[in-house]
Amino acid sequence: MAATQVVRSEWTKIRSVASTVWTLSLAVVVTIALGMLISGLSANEFDNMSERDRLSFDPTFISFAGMSLGQLALIVFGVLVVSNEYSTGMIRTSLAAVPRRGTFLASKIAVATGLALVVGLATSFVTFFLGQAMLGEHRAEIGDPGVLRAVIGGGLYMALIAMFSMGVAAMLRSPMLSLGILMPFFFLVSNILGNVSATEKIGRYLPDQAGSKIMQVVTPVDDETPYGPWGGLGIMVLWVIAALVGGYVTLRKRDA
Amino acid sequence: MSRFSVGGMIELEGLTKRYGEKVAVNNLTFTVRPGIVTGFLGPNGAGKSTTMRMVLGLDHPTVGDVRIDGKHYDQLKDPLTYIGALLEAKAWHGGRSAFNHLLCLAQSNGIPRSRVRQVLETVGLTAVAKKKTKGFSMGMGQRLGIAGALLGDPRILMFDEPVNGLDPEGIHWIRNLMKSLAAQGRTVFVSSHLMSEMALTADHLVVIGQGRLLADTSMADFIERNSRSYVRIRTPQRERLLDVLHTAGTTAVESGDGTLEVDGSKAEQIGELAARHGIVLHELSPQQASLEEAFMQLTAESVEYHAHADTPRREQRQVQQSWGNEWRRS
C-alpha cells in the first residue's frame, strides 16, 4: 500500500468535516485578536513601566500573547482529528482499508500537522505584523536579530501543539477524556507550575513552556532558563515524540 | 463460468478470542469458499461479529489464525480490492458526506473516483451522495456500508447482519445482491441470527453458539436433516395399525412416548386407512419440524441470554413454525 494513497485519503477526510474549519479558524482569530489587544495595552503601559520591565520588554513575544488561548483551539483540532475516528466508529472502516496501523497513524498525523503548520505560520506572521502595528513606537522589525526566528518559531509551536494533542488522543481515544486532560493542563496547570517559584524549575520543562521560548527575542532580566530558543523547542519536540510513540503503541496493541 | 477462478478463500484455524475470563470465540476452524453464499448463523452474542472483526484484522486473536488466500489481512496490498465488508452498526463520521466517505476509502486503496459514483448508483444513494450521513435512516446507512464493501470490486464480501434495519424492499434487494455476487464466483460470507433469513439466501451454513462451532454443512443437507414433516399417531391398537400400515407399504417409527410417527404420508390417508380397518385413533396430527426449531435445538445449550422462562411455550412454537415455513412458501 502506497503511503501517498493514504495521505491523499487522510486529506479528503480532514477537509470534509466541519470541525477542521472551525477549530483552525478559531485558533487564527483568537491568536491574532488577543495578540493585537495585548500589544495595544502594552504600548499604553510602557511609559509607566519600571526600568527593569522596560529592559525586559519584548515586543515580538508580546504580539504572540494570544497564542496562550489560540493554542486551545489547536488542541481541539488535534484531538478531534484522531479521536473522531473512535467516537464515530470510523476507525473500523479506516483500519479495514489501511490495516498497517503505523502507515495509517503516520499519514493522518502528517496531513493534520502539515495543515496546522501552514495555518500556524500564516497566523504567526499576521499576528506579528498586526501586533507590531499596535505597539507603535515600541515595535520590533522583522529584520531585527532573532525576530524572524521567533515568528517562524510561532508557526512551528502551533504545529507541535497540534501534534502533541494527536499523540495524546491516540493514546486515550476518547475526545472528552483527551480534552478534559489537555485543556486544563495547558490553560492552568502549566501556567501555575511555571509561575510558582517552588515548581518553576519543573514547569519550564513542560512542552508549552519550553516550546514558547522560541518566540522570545529579548531575554528577561534575571532569567535563569538553562536552554535557548532552539533548546526549548527541542524539549517540546521530545514531548511530541513521546506522545506519538505512546499513541502508536496503543493503536498497534489494542483492538479497534 | 465464474469470473474468479482462483482465490477468495477465508480460512480460520483454531481462532480464539478471550476477553479476560470470557471466551468470545472458541477454537473456530472452518473455511469459507468462493462461488456460494455462506451463512454464519448464531444467536446474539455467539461471537459472529468478533469473528468477522478478526478476519479484518481489527481485533487480534488470542490464539489461532485467520487468513485470506493464505495471507494475513495486513499483508494484503489494497485490501478493499480483496475483501469488502459491511460491519455492524454505523462505522463512519456523520459529518462527512456519503461521497466523501467513500472517496477517502477509495483513495486509500488506489480505487478511481469514478468507482465511487458507480457504487453509489448501485446501492441507490446517488441522490443523497452530497448529504451528510448523520441524517441517514438505518436502511440508507446499510446501503452506504454495502457501497463501501463493493467499492474495491473485491472477490470476497463479508456482511454482518445486512438485513438489520432494512425495509422489505431493501431486504429483497440485499438477498438478490448476495446471490448475484456469489453467482459471479465471489465469496459471500454473511452473518445472521435468523435461520429463516439464512434458509432464503445461504448455500452453506456455519453455525456457532457461545463462540464454538456447532455445524458446518451445506444448506441442502441441513434442510434434509432438519425439516422433516410427519404424522403423529396415538392408538390403543398399535400392533394392528402397524400391520395395516405395513401392508399398505408405509413404514411407521415408534417414538419414545409410545406414539407412532409416519414420514411422508398425509394424515387423511392414514385416517381413512384406519377407519377402513376399524382401528381406534386417539391422535392423528400432522407435524412439521421447522428449521428455526432445528436451529434453536442446536444452539439451545449455548444461548447466552435466555428469554424469561415463563414466556408461554405455545406462543413461541407458533412463531417458530411460521418462521420455519417461510422458506417453503417462497
Contacts between the chains, C-beta under 8 A, distances in Angstrom:
chain1	res1	chain2	res2	distance
A	1	B	77	5.8
A	1	B	78	6.1
A	1	B	108	7.7
A	1	B	109	7.5
A	2	B	110	7.0
A	5	B	78	8.0
A	5	B	107	6.0
A	5	B	108	5.5
A	5	B	109	6.8
A	5	B	110	5.2
A	6	B	108	5.2
A	8	B	107	4.5
A	8	B	108	7.7
A	9	B	104	4.6
A	9	B	105	7.2
A	9	B	106	8.0
A	9	B	107	4.0
A	9	B	108	3.6
A	10	B	104	7.5
A	12	B	100	6.0
A	12	B	103	5.3
A	12	B	104	4.1
A	12	B	107	5.8
A	13	B	93	7.7
A	13	B	96	7.4
A	13	B	100	7.9
A	13	B	104	4.8
A	16	B	96	4.9
A	16	B	97	6.8
A	16	B	100	3.9
A	16	B	104	7.3
A	17	B	93	6.1
A	17	B	95	4.8
A	17	B	96	5.7
A	18	B	95	5.6
A	19	B	95	7.2
A	84	B	93	6.0
A	85	B	93	7.9
A	88	B	90	7.8
A	88	B	91	7.9
A	88	B	92	6.5
A	88	B	93	4.5
A	88	B	94	6.3
A	89	B	89	6.3
A	89	B	90	5.8
A	89	B	91	4.3
A	89	B	92	6.9
A	90	B	91	6.2
A	90	B	92	5.2
A	90	B	93	4.9
A	91	B	91	7.9
A	92	B	53	7.4
A	92	B	56	7.8
A	92	B	58	5.6
A	92	B	87	5.5
A	92	B	91	4.6
A	93	B	87	7.2
A	93	B	91	4.5
A	93	B	92	5.9
A	93	B	105	6.8
A	93	B	148	6.6
A	94	B	108	8.0
A	95	B	56	7.7
A	95	B	57	7.3
A	95	B	58	5.8
A	96	B	56	4.8
A	96	B	57	7.8
A	96	B	58	6.7
A	96	B	79	6.9
A	96	B	80	7.5
A	96	B	85	5.9
A	96	B	87	7.6
A	97	B	79	6.9
A	97	B	80	5.5
A	97	B	105	5.0
A	97	B	108	4.7
A	97	B	109	5.9
A	98	B	108	5.2
A	99	B	56	7.7
A	99	B	57	4.9
A	99	B	73	5.3
A	99	B	74	3.9
A	99	B	76	7.2
A	99	B	79	5.9
A	100	B	74	5.9
A	255	B	53	7.4
A	255	B	58	6.5
A	255	B	59	4.1
A	255	B	60	6.2
A	256	B	53	7.5
A	256	B	58	4.2
A	256	B	59	7.1
